[in-house]
C-alpha cells in the first residue's frame, strides 16, 4: 500500500490560494462586510445584526442576500465563510 495524496483536499487548498478568498468564522466578519458561503460561490451575503440566544432559538447572525435585499438567512457565529483577503 502506498501513500496517496488526498486530491480533494489538495484541490480545496489550491482553490483557496488562487481565488484570493480566506476562510474565517462568521463572528470575525464585520457588520456590513460581504462574504461567500463557499469559495466557488458567486452568490454573496452581507453580515447584518446579531440575534441573541432566547427561547425561540440559538444565537445567530442575520445575513442579507447581496442580490435580493428582501431575502436573508440566519447563520451560527461559528459558521466558516469566505472573505476577500
C-alpha atoms as a printed R data frame, in Angstrom:
   type eleno elety resid chain resno       x      y      z
1  ATOM     1    CA   UNK     A     1   0.000  0.000  0.000
2  ATOM     2    CA   UNK     A     2   1.411  3.383 -0.964
3  ATOM     3    CA   UNK     A     3   0.625  6.773  0.418
4  ATOM     4    CA   UNK     A     4  -1.701  8.551 -1.978
5  ATOM     5    CA   UNK     A     5  -2.331 12.287 -1.595
6  ATOM     6    CA   UNK     A     6  -5.885 13.352 -0.858
7  ATOM     7    CA   UNK     A     7  -6.748 15.045 -4.166
8  ATOM     8    CA   UNK     A     8  -9.941 16.624 -2.851
9  ATOM     9    CA   UNK     A     9  -8.021 18.299 -0.044
10 ATOM    10    CA   UNK     A    10  -5.285 19.472 -2.413
11 ATOM    11    CA   UNK     A    11  -7.855 20.910 -4.824
12 ATOM    12    CA   UNK     A    12  -9.594 22.735 -1.980
13 ATOM    13    CA   UNK     A    13  -6.294 24.193 -0.747
14 ATOM    14    CA   UNK     A    14  -5.288 25.302 -4.248
15 ATOM    15    CA   UNK     A    15  -8.671 26.896 -4.806
16 ATOM    16    CA   UNK     A    16  -8.301 28.950 -1.630
17 ATOM    17    CA   UNK     A    17  -4.830 30.100 -2.682
18 ATOM    18    CA   UNK     A    18  -5.761 31.105 -6.223
19 ATOM    19    CA   UNK     A    19  -9.189 32.574 -5.545
20 ATOM    20    CA   UNK     A    20  -7.894 35.171 -3.075
21 ATOM    21    CA   UNK     A    21 -10.517 34.184 -0.507
22 ATOM    22    CA   UNK     A    22  -9.766 33.492  3.131
23 ATOM    23    CA   UNK     A    23 -11.774 31.111  5.337
24 ATOM    24    CA   UNK     A    24 -12.861 32.716  8.633
25 ATOM    25    CA   UNK     A    25 -15.567 32.271 11.249
26 ATOM    26    CA   UNK     A    26 -18.631 34.441 10.711
27 ATOM    27    CA   UNK     A    27 -18.168 36.080 14.125
28 ATOM    28    CA   UNK     A    28 -14.935 37.736 12.838
29 ATOM    29    CA   UNK     A    29 -16.670 39.309  9.828
30 ATOM    30    CA   UNK     A    30 -17.529 42.949 10.477
31 ATOM    31    CA   UNK     A    31 -21.102 44.236 10.219
32 ATOM    32    CA   UNK     A    32 -21.773 45.288  6.617
33 ATOM    33    CA   UNK     A    33 -18.897 43.219  5.172
34 ATOM    34    CA   UNK     A    34 -19.537 40.886  2.225
35 ATOM    35    CA   UNK     A    35 -18.754 37.163  2.279
36 ATOM    36    CA   UNK     A    36 -19.446 33.937  0.384
37 ATOM    37    CA   UNK     A    37 -20.551 30.621  1.875
38 ATOM    38    CA   UNK     A    38 -18.227 28.569 -0.381
39 ATOM    39    CA   UNK     A    39 -15.005 29.555 -2.169
40 ATOM    40    CA   UNK     A    40 -16.532 28.722 -5.577
41 ATOM    41    CA   UNK     A    41 -19.825 30.529 -4.968
42 ATOM    42    CA   UNK     A    42 -20.806 33.594 -6.984
43 ATOM    43    CA   UNK     A    43 -23.607 34.490 -4.557
44 ATOM    44    CA   UNK     A    44 -22.569 36.766 -1.728
45 ATOM    45    CA   UNK     A    45 -24.132 37.875  1.539
46 ATOM    46    CA   UNK     A    46 -23.731 40.917  3.780
47 ATOM    47    CA   UNK     A    47 -23.457 40.379  7.528
48 ATOM    48    CA   UNK     A    48 -26.141 42.299  9.377
49 ATOM    49    CA   UNK     A    49 -27.154 42.251 13.045
50 ATOM    50    CA   UNK     A    50 -26.585 39.716 15.817
51 ATOM    51    CA   UNK     A    51 -29.519 37.819 17.319
52 ATOM    52    CA   UNK     A    52 -29.031 36.803 20.945
53 ATOM    53    CA   UNK     A    53 -29.994 33.347 22.159
54 ATOM    54    CA   UNK     A    54 -33.522 33.246 23.538
55 ATOM    55    CA   UNK     A    55 -36.458 30.870 23.906
56 ATOM    56    CA   UNK     A    56 -37.090 30.985 20.142
57 ATOM    57    CA   UNK     A    57 -33.672 29.721 19.067
58 ATOM    58    CA   UNK     A    58 -29.872 29.803 19.280
59 ATOM    59    CA   UNK     A    59 -27.628 32.838 18.799
60 ATOM    60    CA   UNK     A    60 -27.284 33.735 15.095
61 ATOM    61    CA   UNK     A    61 -26.215 36.452 12.696
62 ATOM    62    CA   UNK     A    62 -28.684 37.730 10.116
63 ATOM    63    CA   UNK     A    63 -27.057 37.716  6.673
64 ATOM    64    CA   UNK     A    64 -28.703 39.579  3.796
65 ATOM    65    CA   UNK     A    65 -28.565 38.232  0.234
66 ATOM    66    CA   UNK     A    66 -26.471 40.596 -1.905
67 ATOM    67    CA   UNK     A    67 -28.737 40.195 -4.955
68 ATOM    68    CA   UNK     A    68 -32.112 40.397 -3.189
69 ATOM    69    CA   UNK     A    69 -32.243 42.573 -0.064
70 ATOM    70    CA   UNK     A    70 -35.644 41.107  0.862
71 ATOM    71    CA   UNK     A    71 -34.069 37.668  1.328
72 ATOM    72    CA   UNK     A    72 -31.912 36.752  4.314
73 ATOM    73    CA   UNK     A    73 -30.508 33.748  6.138
74 ATOM    74    CA   UNK     A    74 -29.523 33.228  9.751
75 ATOM    75    CA   UNK     A    75 -26.171 31.546 10.435
76 ATOM    76    CA   UNK     A    76 -24.475 30.447 13.641
77 ATOM    77    CA   UNK     A    77 -21.471 32.540 14.716
78 ATOM    78    CA   UNK     A    78 -19.039 29.604 14.249
79 ATOM    79    CA   UNK     A    79 -20.001 29.051 10.593
80 ATOM    80    CA   UNK     A    80 -16.992 29.110  8.255
81 ATOM    81    CA   UNK     A    81 -17.380 31.706  5.487
82 ATOM    82    CA   UNK     A    82 -15.022 33.131  2.847
83 ATOM    83    CA   UNK     A    83 -13.962 36.777  2.599
84 ATOM    84    CA   UNK     A    84 -11.616 38.668  0.298
85 ATOM    85    CA   UNK     A    85  -8.214 38.697  1.779
